Amino acid sequence: MIVAMNDIILPTINYKNPDKECDLDYVPNHSIQAEVNYAISNGFRFGGHYTVLVFKKIKEAPSYRAECNESY
C-alpha cells in the first residue's frame, strides 16, 4: 500500500546482469517516481498457504454517513 500511496516503484535489488532475451521493465537498484494505481502483495507460507492481495488506489473516499432519523 505504501507504493500506491506514495507513487513510488521500489527497485529490483542486486540486478546487475540483464538477460538480453528477457525483455521486462525492471527497476534496477534504485526506486523511481511513477503513478501507481494498483499494487500486489504476495504471501507464501509453509504448508502450501498462499495469499495474494491486490490494492487499488481510491481517488476520493466514499461517504458512508447514514441518514440519521431519530423519530422512532
C-alpha positions in Angstrom: 0.0 0.0 0.0 2.9 2.3 0.7 3.9 2.0 -3.0 0.5 3.2 -4.2 0.1 5.9 -1.5 3.5 7.5 -2.3 3.6 6.8 -6.1 7.0 5.1 -6.0 8.2 1.9 -7.6 10.7 0.1 -5.4 13.8 -1.3 -7.0 14.8 -4.9 -8.0 17.8 -5.2 -5.8 21.0 -6.9 -6.8 20.0 -6.7 -10.5 23.4 -6.4 -12.3 23.4 -8.6 -15.4 20.2 -8.2 -17.6 19.2 -11.1 -19.8 19.0 -9.9 -23.4 16.2 -12.4 -24.1 14.1 -11.4 -21.2 12.6 -8.0 -22.1 10.9 -6.9 -18.9 10.6 -3.5 -17.5 12.9 -3.8 -14.4 13.7 -1.1 -11.9 17.3 -1.9 -11.2 18.9 -0.9 -7.9 17.0 2.4 -7.3 13.4 3.4 -6.9 11.5 5.7 -9.4 8.6 8.0 -9.1 5.6 6.9 -11.2 1.8 6.9 -10.9 0.8 3.7 -9.2 -2.9 2.8 -9.1 -2.6 -0.9 -8.2 -0.3 -2.8 -6.0 0.1 -6.6 -5.4 1.4 -8.3 -2.2 2.2 -12.0 -2.4 2.5 -14.1 0.8 3.9 -17.6 0.8 3.8 -19.7 4.0 4.9 -23.2 5.0 2.3 -25.9 4.3 1.1 -24.6 1.0 -0.6 -21.5 2.2 -0.5 -18.7 -0.4 -2.1 -15.3 -0.2 -2.3 -12.6 -2.9 -3.7 -9.2 -2.0 -4.5 -6.6 -4.7 -4.8 -3.0 -3.7 -6.4 -0.2 -5.7 -5.8 3.5 -5.1 -9.1 5.3 -4.4 -9.1 9.0 -5.6 -11.9 10.1 -3.3 -13.1 8.1 -0.3 -16.8 7.3 -0.5 -19.1 8.8 2.1 -20.6 6.2 4.4 -22.6 8.5 6.5 -26.1 7.2 7.1 -29.1 9.5 7.3 -30.0 9.8 10.9 -33.7 9.5 11.7 -34.3 10.0 15.4 -38.1 9.7 15.2 -38.8 6.2 16.5 
